[in-house]
Amino acid sequence: MDALAALADPVRRELVALLAHGEVAAGELADRFPVSRPAVSRHLRVLREAGLVTARAEGKRRLYALDPRPLRELDDWLEPYRDLWARRLDALDTEMARGRRERRTGDGA
């Protein structure tokens, strides 16, 4: 569950979203945020330690890529809760439809 803790921060979630499109250099990532480069570097380190991203050197550049394995583990962990929410949302949908029918027909009791 290190991935869940790492993803608690909105900057780290945005970094993961950017890396979902492919490998990106650290400098390019840092340019997209209104925080300092050292701050982005710290966020990337947290993501790396959680196993969410990998880093490799290419000359002077450091390239980061998403590693989806921890996200799959998180997805597996969330599965039972998805079913719970689906049932609750289905029940809400049923109640909303019932309310719309009652307003149309005037059967408020």
Gaussian input, Z-matrix of N, CA and C with variables (Angstrom, degrees):
# hf/3-21g

backbone

0 1
 N
 C     1     B1
 C     2     B2     1     A1
 N     3     B3     2     A2     1     D1
 C     4     B4     3     A3     2     D2
 C     5     B5     4     A4     3     D3
 N     6     B6     5     A5     4     D4
 C     7     B7     6     A6     5     D5
 C     8     B8     7     A7     6     D6
 N     9     B9     8     A8     7     D7
 C    10    B10     9     A9     8     D8
 C    11    B11    10    A10     9     D9
 N    12    B12    11    A11    10    D10
 C    13    B13    12    A12    11    D11
 C    14    B14    13    A13    12    D12
 N    15    B15    14    A14    13    D13
 C    16    B16    15    A15    14    D14
 C    17    B17    16    A16    15    D15
 N    18    B18    17    A17    16    D16
 C    19    B19    18    A18    17    D17
 C    20    B20    19    A19    18    D18
 N    21    B21    20    A20    19    D19
 C    22    B22    21    A21    20    D20
 C    23    B23    22    A22    21    D21
 N    24    B24    23    A23    22    D22
 C    25    B25    24    A24    23    D23
 C    26    B26    25    A25    24    D24
 N    27    B27    26    A26    25    D25
 C    28    B28    27    A27    26    D26
 C    29    B29    28    A28    27    D27
 N    30    B30    29    A29    28    D28
 C    31    B31    30    A30    29    D29
 C    32    B32    31    A31    30    D30
 N    33    B33    32    A32    31    D31
 C    34    B34    33    A33    32    D32
 C    35    B35    34    A34    33    D33
 N    36    B36    35    A35    34    D34
 C    37    B37    36    A36    35    D35
 C    38    B38    37    A37    36    D36
 N    39    B39    38    A38    37    D37
 C    40    B40    39    A39    38    D38
 C    41    B41    40    A40    39    D39
 N    42    B42    41    A41    40    D40
 C    43    B43    42    A42    41    D41
 C    44    B44    43    A43    42    D42
 N    45    B45    44    A44    43    D43
 C    46    B46    45    A45    44    D44
 C    47    B47    46    A46    45    D45
 N    48    B48    47    A47    46    D46
 C    49    B49    48    A48    47    D47
 C    50    B50    49    A49    48    D48
 N    51    B51    50    A50    49    D49
 C    52    B52    51    A51    50    D50
 C    53    B53    52    A52    51    D51
 N    54    B54    53    A53    52    D52
 C    55    B55    54    A54    53    D53
 C    56    B56    55    A55    54    D54
 N    57    B57    56    A56    55    D55
 C    58    B58    57    A57    56    D56
 C    59    B59    58    A58    57    D57
 N    60    B60    59    A59    58    D58
 C    61    B61    60    A60    59    D59
 C    62    B62    61    A61    60    D60
 N    63    B63    62    A62    61    D61
 C    64    B64    63    A63    62    D62
 C    65    B65    64    A64    63    D63
 N    66    B66    65    A65    64    D64
 C    67    B67    66    A66    65    D65
 C    68    B68    67    A67    66    D66
 N    69    B69    68    A68    67    D67
 C    70    B70    69    A69    68    D68
 C    71    B71    70    A70    69    D69
 N    72    B72    71    A71    70    D70
 C    73    B73    72    A72    71    D71
 C    74    B74    73    A73    72    D72
 N    75    B75    74    A74    73    D73
 C    76    B76    75    A75    74    D74
 C    77    B77    76    A76    75    D75
 N    78    B78    77    A77    76    D76
 C    79    B79    78    A78    77    D77
 C    80    B80    79    A79    78    D78
 N    81    B81    80    A80    79    D79
 C    82    B82    81    A81    80    D80
 C    83    B83    82    A82    81    D81
 N    84    B84    83    A83    82    D82
 C    85    B85    84    A84    83    D83
 C    86    B86    85    A85    84    D84
 N    87    B87    86    A86    85    D85
 C    88    B88    87    A87    86    D86
 C    89    B89    88    A88    87    D87
 N    90    B90    89    A89    88    D88
 C    91    B91    90    A90    89    D89
 C    92    B92    91    A91    90    D90
 N    93    B93    92    A92    91    D91
 C    94    B94    93    A93    92    D92
 C    95    B95    94    A94    93    D93
 N    96    B96    95    A95    94    D94
 C    97    B97    96    A96    95    D95
 C    98    B98    97    A97    96    D96
 N    99    B99    98    A98    97    D97
 C   100   B100    99    A99    98    D98
 C   101   B101   100   A100    99    D99
 N   102   B102   101   A101   100   D100
 C   103   B103   102   A102   101   D101
 C   104   B104   103   A103   102   D102
 N   105   B105   104   A104   103   D103
 C   106   B106   105   A105   104   D104
 C   107   B107   106   A106   105   D105
 N   108   B108   107   A107   106   D106
 C   109   B109   108   A108   107   D107
 C   110   B110   109   A109   108   D108
 N   111   B111   110   A110   109   D109
 C   112   B112   111   A111   110   D110
 C   113   B113   112   A112   111   D111
 N   114   B114   113   A113   112   D112
 C   115   B115   114   A114   113   D113
 C   116   B116   115   A115   114   D114
 N   117   B117   116   A116   115   D115
 C   118   B118   117   A117   116   D116
 C   119   B119   118   A118   117   D117
 N   120   B120   119   A119   118   D118
 C   121   B121   120   A120   119   D119
 C   122   B122   121   A121   120   D120
 N   123   B123   122   A122   121   D121
 C   124   B124   123   A123   122   D122
 C   125   B125   124   A124   123   D123
 N   126   B126   125   A125   124   D124
 C   127   B127   126   A126   125   D125
 C   128   B128   127   A127   126   D126
 N   129   B129   128   A128   127   D127
 C   130   B130   129   A129   128   D128
 C   131   B131   130   A130   129   D129
 N   132   B132   131   A131   130   D130
 C   133   B133   132   A132   131   D131
 C   134   B134   133   A133   132   D132
 N   135   B135   134   A134   133   D133
 C   136   B136   135   A135   134   D134
 C   137   B137   136   A136   135   D135
 N   138   B138   137   A137   136   D136
 C   139   B139   138   A138   137   D137
 C   140   B140   139   A139   138   D138
 N   141   B141   140   A140   139   D139
 C   142   B142   141   A141   140   D140
 C   143   B143   142   A142   141   D141
 N   144   B144   143   A143   142   D142
 C   145   B145   144   A144   143   D143
 C   146   B146   145   A145   144   D144
 N   147   B147   146   A146   145   D145
 C   148   B148   147   A147   146   D146
 C   149   B149   148   A148   147   D147
 N   150   B150   149   A149   148   D148
 C   151   B151   150   A150   149   D149
 C   152   B152   151   A151   150   D150
 N   153   B153   152   A152   151   D151
 C   154   B154   153   A153   152   D152
 C   155   B155   154   A154   153   D153
 N   156   B156   155   A155   154   D154
 C   157   B157   156   A156   155   D155
 C   158   B158   157   A157   156   D156
 N   159   B159   158   A158   157   D157
 C   160   B160   159   A159   158   D158
 C   161   B161   160   A160   159   D159
 N   162   B162   161   A161   160   D160
 C   163   B163   162   A162   161   D161
 C   164   B164   163   A163   162   D162
 N   165   B165   164   A164   163   D163
 C   166   B166   165   A165   164   D164
 C   167   B167   166   A166   165   D165
 N   168   B168   167   A167   166   D166
 C   169   B169   168   A168   167   D167
 C   170   B170   169   A169   168   D168
 N   171   B171   170   A170   169   D169
 C   172   B172   171   A171   170   D170
 C   173   B173   172   A172   171   D171
 N   174   B174   173   A173   172   D172
 C   175   B175   174   A174   173   D173
 C   176   B176   175   A175   174   D174
 N   177   B177   176   A176   175   D175
 C   178   B178   177   A177   176   D176
 C   179   B179   178   A178   177   D177
 N   180   B180   179   A179   178   D178
 C   181   B181   180   A180   179   D179
 C   182   B182   181   A181   180   D180
 N   183   B183   182   A182   181   D181
 C   184   B184   183   A183   182   D182
 C   185   B185   184   A184   183   D183
 N   186   B186   185   A185   184   D184
 C   187   B187   186   A186   185   D185
 C   188   B188   187   A187   186   D186
 N   189   B189   188   A188   187   D187
 C   190   B190   189   A189   188   D188
 C   191   B191   190   A190   189   D189
 N   192   B192   191   A191   190   D190
 C   193   B193   192   A192   191   D191
 C   194   B194   193   A193   192   D192
 N   195   B195   194   A194   193   D193
 C   196   B196   195   A195   194   D194
 C   197   B197   196   A196   195   D195
 N   198   B198   197   A197   196   D196
 C   199   B199   198   A198   197   D197
 C   200   B200   199   A199   198   D198
 N   201   B201   200   A200   199   D199
 C   202   B202   201   A201   200   D200
 C   203   B203   202   A202   201   D201
 N   204   B204   203   A203   202   D202
 C   205   B205   204   A204   203   D203
 C   206   B206   205   A205   204   D204
 N   207   B207   206   A206   205   D205
 C   208   B208   207   A207   206   D206
 C   209   B209   208   A208   207   D207
 N   210   B210   209   A209   208   D208
 C   211   B211   210   A210   209   D209
 C   212   B212   211   A211   210   D210
 N   213   B213   212   A212   211   D211
 C   214   B214   213   A213   212   D212
 C   215   B215   214   A214   213   D213
 N   216   B216   215   A215   214   D214
 C   217   B217   216   A216   215   D215
 C   218   B218   217   A217   216   D216
 N   219   B219   218   A218   217   D217
 C   220   B220   219   A219   218   D218
 C   221   B221   220   A220   219   D219
 N   222   B222   221   A221   220   D220
 C   223   B223   222   A222   221   D221
 C   224   B224   223   A223   222   D222
 N   225   B225   224   A224   223   D223
 C   226   B226   225   A225   224   D224
 C   227   B227   226   A226   225   D225
 N   228   B228   227   A227   226   D226
 C   229   B229   228   A228   227   D227
 C   230   B230   229   A229   228   D228
 N   231   B231   230   A230   229   D229
 C   232   B232   231   A231   230   D230
 C   233   B233   232   A232   231   D231
 N   234   B234   233   A233   232   D232
 C   235   B235   234   A234   233   D233
 C   236   B236   235   A235   234   D234
 N   237   B237   236   A236   235   D235
 C   238   B238   237   A237   236   D236
 C   239   B239   238   A238   237   D237
 N   240   B240   239   A239   238   D238
 C   241   B241   240   A240   239   D239
 C   242   B242   241   A241   240   D240
 N   243   B243   242   A242   241   D241
 C   244   B244   243   A243   242   D242
 C   245   B245   244   A244   243   D243
 N   246   B246   245   A245   244   D244
 C   247   B247   246   A246   245   D245
 C   248   B248   247   A247   246   D246
 N   249   B249   248   A248   247   D247
 C   250   B250   249   A249   248   D248
 C   251   B251   250   A250   249   D249
 N   252   B252   251   A251   250   D250
 C   253   B253   252   A252   251   D251
 C   254   B254   253   A253   252   D252
 N   255   B255   254   A254   253   D253
 C   256   B256   255   A255   254   D254
 C   257   B257   256   A256   255   D255
 N   258   B258   257   A257   256   D256
 C   259   B259   258   A258   257   D257
 C   260   B260   259   A259   258   D258
 N   261   B261   260   A260   259   D259
 C   262   B262   261   A261   260   D260
 C   263   B263   262   A262   261   D261
 N   264   B264   263   A263   262   D262
 C   265   B265   264   A264   263   D263
 C   266   B266   265   A265   264   D264
 N   267   B267   266   A266   265   D265
 C   268   B268   267   A267   266   D266
 C   269   B269   268   A268   267   D267
 N   270   B270   269   A269   268   D268
 C   271   B271   270   A270   269   D269
 C   272   B272   271   A271   270   D270
 N   273   B273   272   A272   271   D271
 C   274   B274   273   A273   272   D272
 C   275   B275   274   A274   273   D273
 N   276   B276   275   A275   274   D274
 C   277   B277   276   A276   275   D275
 C   278   B278   277   A277   276   D276
 N   279   B279   278   A278   277   D277
 C   280   B280   279   A279   278   D278
 C   281   B281   280   A280   279   D279
 N   282   B282   281   A281   280   D280
 C   283   B283   282   A282   281   D281
 C   284   B284   283   A283   282   D282
 N   285   B285   284   A284   283   D283
 C   286   B286   285   A285   284   D284
 C   287   B287   286   A286   285   D285
 N   288   B288   287   A287   286   D286
 C   289   B289   288   A288   287   D287
 C   290   B290   289   A289   288   D288
 N   291   B291   290   A290   289   D289
 C   292   B292   291   A291   290   D290
 C   293   B293   292   A292   291   D291
 N   294   B294   293   A293   292   D292
 C   295   B295   294   A294   293   D293
 C   296   B296   295   A295   294   D294
 N   297   B297   296   A296   295   D295
 C   298   B298   297   A297   296   D296
 C   299   B299   298   A298   297   D297
 N   300   B300   299   A299   298   D298
 C   301   B301   300   A300   299   D299
 C   302   B302   301   A301   300   D300
 N   303   B303   302   A302   301   D301
 C   304   B304   303   A303   302   D302
 C   305   B305   304   A304   303   D303
 N   306   B306   305   A305   304   D304
 C   307   B307   306   A306   305   D305
 C   308   B308   307   A307   306   D306
 N   309   B309   308   A308   307   D307
 C   310   B310   309   A309   308   D308
 C   311   B311   310   A310   309   D309
 N   312   B312   311   A311   310   D310
 C   313   B313   312   A312   311   D311
 C   314   B314   313   A313   312   D312
 N   315   B315   314   A314   313   D313
 C   316   B316   315   A315   314   D314
 C   317   B317   316   A316   315   D315
 N   318   B318   317   A317   316   D316
 C   319   B319   318   A318   317   D317
 C   320   B320   319   A319   318   D318
 N   321   B321   320   A320   319   D319
 C   322   B322   321   A321   320   D320
 C   323   B323   322   A322   321   D321
 N   324   B324   323   A323   322   D322
 C   325   B325   324   A324   323   D323
 C   326   B326   325   A325   324   D324

   B1=1.4529
   B2=1.5242
   B3=1.3348
   B4=1.4653
   B5=1.5233
   B6=1.3100
   B7=1.4624
   B8=1.5204
   B9=1.3125
   B10=1.4578
   B11=1.5235
   B12=1.3172
   B13=1.4625
   B14=1.5264
   B15=1.3098
   B16=1.4647
   B17=1.5199
   B18=1.3157
   B19=1.4598
   B20=1.5236
   B21=1.3212
   B22=1.4628
   B23=1.5248
   B24=1.3102
   B25=1.4648
   B26=1.5286
   B27=1.3415
   B28=1.4673
   B29=1.5381
   B30=1.3177
   B31=1.4672
   B32=1.5216
   B33=1.3294
   B34=1.4669
   B35=1.5210
   B36=1.3354
   B37=1.4744
   B38=1.5238
   B39=1.3185
   B40=1.4606
   B41=1.5291
   B42=1.3122
   B43=1.4710
   B44=1.5253
   B45=1.3152
   B46=1.4682
   B47=1.5290
   B48=1.3264
   B49=1.4686
   B50=1.5285
   B51=1.3206
   B52=1.4689
   B53=1.5249
   B54=1.3256
   B55=1.4622
   B56=1.5237
   B57=1.3127
   B58=1.4678
   B59=1.5257
   B60=1.3232
   B61=1.4649
   B62=1.5209
   B63=1.3219
   B64=1.4628
   B65=1.5151
   B66=1.2997
   B67=1.4581
   B68=1.5383
   B69=1.3441
   B70=1.4666
   B71=1.5270
   B72=1.3260
   B73=1.4615
   B74=1.5241
   B75=1.3260
   B76=1.4646
   B77=1.5284
   B78=1.3224
   B79=1.4604
   B80=1.5143
   B81=1.3263
   B82=1.4693
   B83=1.5208
   B84=1.3158
   B85=1.4631
   B86=1.5219
   B87=1.3313
   B88=1.4645
   B89=1.5226
   B90=1.3307
   B91=1.4714
   B92=1.5253
   B93=1.3069
   B94=1.4696
   B95=1.5255
   B96=1.3177
   B97=1.4638
   B98=1.5223
   B99=1.3328
   B100=1.4644
   B101=1.5316
   B102=1.3172
   B103=1.4640
   B104=1.5279
   B105=1.3187
   B106=1.4633
   B107=1.5257
   B108=1.3107
   B109=1.4685
   B110=1.5276
   B111=1.3510
   B112=1.4699
   B113=1.5296
   B114=1.3353
   B115=1.4680
   B116=1.5303
   B117=1.3301
   B118=1.4706
   B119=1.5209
   B120=1.3158
   B121=1.4635
   B122=1.5258
   B123=1.3264
   B124=1.4753
   B125=1.5311
   B126=1.3312
   B127=1.4692
   B128=1.5268
   B129=1.3274
   B130=1.4632
   B131=1.5318
   B132=1.3304
   B133=1.4627
   B134=1.5337
   B135=1.3376
   B136=1.4702
   B137=1.5296
   B138=1.3212
   B139=1.4659
   B140=1.5306
   B141=1.3181
   B142=1.4716
   B143=1.5232
   B144=1.3340
   B145=1.4715
   B146=1.5212
   B147=1.3245
   B148=1.4709
   B149=1.5270
   B150=1.3268
   B151=1.4545
   B152=1.5124
   B153=1.3286
   B154=1.4628
   B155=1.5206
   B156=1.3253
   B157=1.4530
   B158=1.5214
   B159=1.3224
   B160=1.4622
   B161=1.5187
   B162=1.3142
   B163=1.4638
   B164=1.5184
   B165=1.3240
   B166=1.4570
   B167=1.5175
   B168=1.3029
   B169=1.4621
   B170=1.5164
   B171=1.3240
   B172=1.4675
   B173=1.5283
   B174=1.3072
   B175=1.4603
   B176=1.5192
   B177=1.3194
   B178=1.4636
   B179=1.5289
   B180=1.3038
   B181=1.4745
   B182=1.5197
   B183=1.3169
   B184=1.4603
   B185=1.5262
   B186=1.3233
   B187=1.4643
   B188=1.5233
   B189=1.3130
   B190=1.4662
   B191=1.5184
   B192=1.3281
   B193=1.4633
   B194=1.5268
   B195=1.2972
   B196=1.4619
   B197=1.5206
   B198=1.3186
   B199=1.4666
   B200=1.5291
   B201=1.3264
   B202=1.4644
   B203=1.5294
   B204=1.3274
   B205=1.4758
   B206=1.5248
   B207=1.3320
   B208=1.4682
   B209=1.5275
   B210=1.3280
   B211=1.4674
   B212=1.5239
   B213=1.3333
   B214=1.4677
   B215=1.5240
   B216=1.3361
   B217=1.4691
   B218=1.5230
   B219=1.3182
   B220=1.4569
   B221=1.5248
   B222=1.3205
   B223=1.4565
   B224=1.5323
   B225=1.3287
   B226=1.4668
   B227=1.5304
   B228=1.3184
   B229=1.4630
   B230=1.5364
   B231=1.3240
   B232=1.4641
   B233=1.5257
   B234=1.3157
   B235=1.4648
   B236=1.5345
   B237=1.3360
   B238=1.4694
   B239=1.5260
   B240=1.3012
   B241=1.4656
   B242=1.5163
   B243=1.3320
   B244=1.4566
   B245=1.5230
   B246=1.3404
   B247=1.4570
   B248=1.5292
   B249=1.3161
   B250=1.4591
   B251=1.5248
   B252=1.3295
   B253=1.4567
   B254=1.5199
   B255=1.3048
   B256=1.4639
   B257=1.5298
   B258=1.3361
   B259=1.4736
   B260=1.5228
   B261=1.3235
   B262=1.4680
   B263=1.5215
   B264=1.3176
   B265=1.4589
   B266=1.5271
   B267=1.3313
   B268=1.4673
   B269=1.5260
   B270=1.3341
   B271=1.4663
   B272=1.5310
   B273=1.3170
   B274=1.4660
   B275=1.5202
   B276=1.3293
   B277=1.4663
   B278=1.5263
   B279=1.3331
   B280=1.4664
   B281=1.5285
   B282=1.3252
   B283=1.4704
   B284=1.5243
   B285=1.3095
   B286=1.4651
   B287=1.5270
   B288=1.3134
   B289=1.4666
   B290=1.5241
   B291=1.3209
   B292=1.4674
   B293=1.5327
   B294=1.3314
   B295=1.4668
   B296=1.5227
   B297=1.3429
   B298=1.4670
   B299=1.5271
   B300=1.3346
   B301=1.4759
   B302=1.5196
   B303=1.3268
   B304=1.4742
   B305=1.5186
   B306=1.3120
   B307=1.4737
   B308=1.5257
   B309=1.3395
   B310=1.4673
   B311=1.5213
   B312=1.3238
   B313=1.4625
   B314=1.5215
   B315=1.3260
   B316=1.4655
   B317=1.5158
   B318=1.3464
   B319=1.4613
   B320=1.5223
   B321=1.2980
   B322=1.4484
   B323=1.5125
   B324=1.2938
   B325=1.4500
   B326=1.4628
   A1=112.12
   A2=116.83
   A3=119.34
   A4=110.22
   A5=116.78
   A6=120.90
   A7=110.33
   A8=117.48
   A9=121.02
   A10=110.47
   A11=117.41
   A12=120.73
   A13=110.59
   A14=117.30
   A15=120.54
   A16=111.34
   A17=117.31
   A18=121.43
   A19=113.23
   A20=117.49
   A21=120.88
   A22=111.72
   A23=117.09
   A24=121.34
   A25=110.41
   A26=118.44
   A27=120.27
   A28=113.88
   A29=118.36
   A30=119.87
   A31=109.35
   A32=117.35
   A33=119.85
   A34=111.08
   A35=117.32
   A36=119.08
   A37=110.29
   A38=117.30
   A39=120.54
   A40=111.04
   A41=117.28
   A42=120.31
   A43=110.24
   A44=117.42
   A45=121.21
   A46=109.70
   A47=116.93
   A48=120.10
   A49=111.18
   A50=116.65
   A51=119.93
   A52=111.39
   A53=116.48
   A54=120.47
   A55=112.34
   A56=117.65
   A57=120.67
   A58=110.87
   A59=117.07
   A60=121.44
   A61=112.33
   A62=116.67
   A63=119.94
   A64=111.91
   A65=114.80
   A66=123.02
   A67=110.74
   A68=115.45
   A69=120.83
   A70=108.66
   A71=116.17
   A72=121.45
   A73=110.18
   A74=115.82
   A75=121.44
   A76=111.29
   A77=117.49
   A78=120.64
   A79=112.65
   A80=116.49
   A81=120.68
   A82=110.53
   A83=116.55
   A84=119.91
   A85=109.95
   A86=116.50
   A87=120.74
   A88=111.50
   A89=117.19
   A90=120.87
   A91=112.70
   A92=117.59
   A93=121.17
   A94=113.28
   A95=117.89
   A96=121.14
   A97=111.46
   A98=116.62
   A99=120.34
   A100=112.85
   A101=117.02
   A102=121.10
   A103=107.87
   A104=116.43
   A105=120.43
   A106=111.69
   A107=115.74
   A108=120.89
   A109=111.42
   A110=118.32
   A111=117.50
   A112=112.94
   A113=116.74
   A114=119.69
   A115=110.09
   A116=116.85
   A117=120.26
   A118=109.68
   A119=116.78
   A120=120.85
   A121=111.09
   A122=116.75
   A123=120.20
   A124=110.72
   A125=116.20
   A126=119.47
   A127=110.65
   A128=116.44
   A129=120.03
   A130=111.05
   A131=117.35
   A132=120.45
   A133=110.57
   A134=116.76
   A135=120.45
   A136=109.44
   A137=117.00
   A138=120.77
   A139=111.18
   A140=116.21
   A141=120.51
   A142=110.46
   A143=116.98
   A144=120.68
   A145=111.85
   A146=117.26
   A147=121.39
   A148=111.30
   A149=116.79
   A150=120.87
   A151=114.22
   A152=117.33
   A153=120.75
   A154=113.59
   A155=117.39
   A156=120.22
   A157=109.85
   A158=114.26
   A159=121.26
   A160=107.25
   A161=115.51
   A162=120.52
   A163=108.78
   A164=115.34
   A165=120.22
   A166=108.16
   A167=115.34
   A168=120.91
   A169=109.29
   A170=114.50
   A171=121.83
   A172=105.74
   A173=115.78
   A174=119.82
   A175=108.78
   A176=116.30
   A177=120.83
   A178=112.45
   A179=115.99
   A180=120.17
   A181=111.02
   A182=114.25
   A183=121.20
   A184=106.36
   A185=116.54
   A186=121.84
   A187=110.21
   A188=114.80
   A189=121.16
   A190=109.62
   A191=114.96
   A192=121.45
   A193=108.58
   A194=115.32
   A195=121.28
   A196=109.88
   A197=116.37
   A198=122.37
   A199=106.13
   A200=118.54
   A201=120.79
   A202=115.51
   A203=118.48
   A204=119.22
   A205=113.42
   A206=120.26
   A207=118.50
   A208=112.74
   A209=116.95
   A210=119.40
   A211=110.53
   A212=117.17
   A213=120.13
   A214=110.50
   A215=115.98
   A216=120.02
   A217=110.17
   A218=117.09
   A219=121.85
   A220=110.31
   A221=116.79
   A222=121.67
   A223=110.84
   A224=116.70
   A225=120.78
   A226=111.04
   A227=115.94
   A228=120.56
   A229=110.74
   A230=117.52
   A231=122.15
   A232=113.75
   A233=117.93
   A234=122.04
   A235=114.20
   A236=120.47
   A237=119.30
   A238=112.82
   A239=116.96
   A240=120.34
   A241=111.31
   A242=116.79
   A243=120.37
   A244=110.26
   A245=116.29
   A246=120.43
   A247=110.72
   A248=116.51
   A249=121.51
   A250=110.47
   A251=116.97
   A252=120.17
   A253=111.64
   A254=118.04
   A255=120.44
   A256=110.22
   A257=116.49
   A258=119.65
   A259=110.77
   A260=116.66
   A261=119.71
   A262=111.40
   A263=117.02
   A264=119.87
   A265=111.00
   A266=117.73
   A267=120.47
   A268=110.20
   A269=116.94
   A270=120.64
   A271=110.30
   A272=117.67
   A273=121.28
   A274=110.30
   A275=116.88
   A276=121.15
   A277=110.78
   A278=116.58
   A279=121.18
   A280=110.67
   A281=116.69
   A282=120.40
   A283=111.34
   A284=117.31
   A285=119.64
   A286=110.62
   A287=117.33
   A288=120.83
   A289=110.13
   A290=116.72
   A291=120.82
   A292=109.66
   A293=117.00
   A294=120.81
   A295=111.88
   A296=116.92
   A297=120.18
   A298=110.51
   A299=116.44
   A300=119.92
   A301=110.38
   A302=116.44
   A303=119.86
   A304=111.13
   A305=118.47
   A306=120.40
   A307=109.80
   A308=117.14
   A309=120.17
   A310=111.77
   A311=116.38
   A312=120.23
   A313=112.74
   A314=116.50
   A315=120.75
   A316=113.15
   A317=118.42
   A318=122.68
   A319=109.71
   A320=119.60
   A321=123.14
   A322=113.88
   A323=120.19
   A324=120.91
   A325=108.30
   D1=11.42
   D2=173.77
   D3=-58.35
   D4=-32.34
   D5=-179.28
   D6=-62.93
   D7=-40.94
   D8=-179.56
   D9=-63.18
   D10=-44.40
   D11=178.04
   D12=-64.23
   D13=-41.51
   D14=-179.84
   D15=-64.41
   D16=-35.02
   D17=-177.43
   D18=-83.11
   D19=-0.19
   D20=179.39
   D21=-66.95
   D22=-23.23
   D23=-177.93
   D24=-90.82
   D25=132.11
   D26=-177.89
   D27=-64.10
   D28=-32.64
   D29=177.93
   D30=-65.65
   D31=-42.01
   D32=179.62
   D33=-67.15
   D34=-36.90
   D35=176.24
   D36=-62.49
   D37=-40.45
   D38=178.93
   D39=-67.26
   D40=-38.80
   D41=176.01
   D42=-60.22
   D43=-44.31
   D44=178.49
   D45=-61.96
   D46=-42.20
   D47=178.94
   D48=-61.51
   D49=-41.44
   D50=178.38
   D51=-65.61
   D52=-40.46
   D53=-178.62
   D54=-74.19
   D55=-15.83
   D56=177.23
   D57=-64.09
   D58=-19.99
   D59=-179.46
   D60=-89.45
   D61=-5.99
   D62=178.82
   D63=135.14
   D64=177.77
   D65=-177.01
   D66=-64.66
   D67=137.97
   D68=-178.57
   D69=-138.99
   D70=141.71
   D71=177.22
   D72=-71.18
   D73=147.15
   D74=-178.81
   D75=-56.18
   D76=-42.97
   D77=-179.84
   D78=-61.53
   D79=-40.07
   D80=178.11
   D81=-65.39
   D82=-39.27
   D83=177.24
   D84=-63.78
   D85=-47.04
   D86=-177.63
   D87=-60.49
   D88=-34.74
   D89=-179.01
   D90=-65.54
   D91=-17.43
   D92=-176.77
   D93=-89.00
   D94=-1.92
   D95=-174.62
   D96=-123.49
   D97=146.43
   D98=-179.92
   D99=-83.69
   D100=21.41
   D101=177.97
   D102=-113.03
   D103=166.98
   D104=-177.06
   D105=-67.07
   D106=159.44
   D107=176.23
   D108=-60.42
   D109=-41.79
   D110=176.52
   D111=-60.68
   D112=-34.06
   D113=178.32
   D114=-66.40
   D115=-43.96
   D116=177.71
   D117=-63.31
   D118=-39.25
   D119=177.97
   D120=-60.46
   D121=-40.71
   D122=177.70
   D123=-64.51
   D124=-41.45
   D125=177.83
   D126=-62.11
   D127=-42.70
   D128=178.53
   D129=-64.05
   D130=-36.37
   D131=177.93
   D132=-63.63
   D133=-42.54
   D134=178.17
   D135=-60.77
   D136=-44.69
   D137=179.61
   D138=-64.32
   D139=-38.94
   D140=178.33
   D141=-65.48
   D142=-45.03
   D143=-179.95
   D144=-65.07
   D145=-28.73
   D146=177.10
   D147=-81.61
   D148=-5.31
   D149=178.90
   D150=83.42
   D151=7.58
   D152=-177.29
   D153=-80.46
   D154=-25.62
   D155=178.72
   D156=-133.69
   D157=156.10
   D158=173.54
   D159=-117.95
   D160=156.20
   D161=178.95
   D162=-130.90
   D163=144.64
   D164=175.18
   D165=-143.54
   D166=148.07
   D167=178.86
   D168=-88.88
   D169=139.86
   D170=173.53
   D171=-137.45
   D172=96.38
   D173=-172.97
   D174=65.76
   D175=-126.69
   D176=178.48
   D177=-88.18
   D178=-9.56
   D179=-177.43
   D180=-89.13
   D181=150.63
   D182=174.24
   D183=-114.98
   D184=118.98
   D185=-176.99
   D186=-102.40
   D187=134.63
   D188=-179.67
   D189=-112.34
   D190=145.38
   D191=177.98
   D192=-139.64
   D193=150.75
   D194=177.87
   D195=-76.74
   D196=137.25
   D197=171.03
   D198=-110.60
   D199=107.30
   D200=-172.35
   D201=-75.11
   D202=-7.13
   D203=-176.00
   D204=-56.82
   D205=-47.63
   D206=178.69
   D207=-63.74
   D208=-29.38
   D209=177.37
   D210=-68.94
   D211=-35.80
   D212=176.15
   D213=-64.65
   D214=-41.46
   D215=177.70
   D216=-61.90
   D217=-41.96
   D218=178.13
   D219=-65.12
   D220=-40.94
   D221=177.81
   D222=-61.41
   D223=-43.03
   D224=177.19
   D225=-61.77
   D226=-40.93
   D227=-179.16
   D228=-66.44
   D229=-34.09
   D230=-178.41
   D231=-79.29
   D232=-16.13
   D233=-173.75
   D234=-49.99
   D235=-49.78
   D236=-179.40
   D237=-61.05
   D238=-30.83
   D239=-179.64
   D240=-74.60
   D241=-29.96
   D242=176.26
   D243=-60.85
   D244=-44.50
   D245=179.08
   D246=-62.06
   D247=-41.83
   D248=178.61
   D249=-59.47
   D250=-48.60
   D251=-179.62
   D252=-67.82
   D253=-35.68
   D254=179.02
   D255=-61.58
   D256=-43.58
   D257=178.56
   D258=-63.47
   D259=-42.61
   D260=-179.48
   D261=-66.66
   D262=-39.79
   D263=178.68
   D264=-68.90
   D265=-35.57
   D266=175.18
   D267=-62.77
   D268=-42.32
   D269=179.05
   D270=-64.77
   D271=-40.51
   D272=177.42
   D273=-62.96
   D274=-42.90
   D275=178.22
   D276=-59.93
   D277=-41.79
   D278=178.45
   D279=-61.83
   D280=-44.98
   D281=-179.91
   D282=-65.95
   D283=-38.17
   D284=178.71
   D285=-66.63
   D286=-40.77
   D287=177.86
   D288=-63.99
   D289=-40.46
   D290=178.28
   D291=-61.71
   D292=-43.11
   D293=179.30
   D294=-63.31
   D295=-40.28
   D296=178.31
   D297=-64.32
   D298=-41.84
   D299=178.99
   D300=-62.54
   D301=-43.13
   D302=-178.89
   D303=-64.99
   D304=-36.79
   D305=178.73
   D306=-67.90
   D307=-38.76
   D308=-179.85
   D309=-67.41
   D310=-40.12
   D311=-174.67
   D312=-92.95
   D313=-13.73
   D314=-179.40
   D315=78.05
   D316=15.68
   D317=179.20
   D318=-88.37
   D319=76.05
   D320=-176.77
   D321=-79.99
   D322=0.15
   D323=-179.19
   D324=-112.01

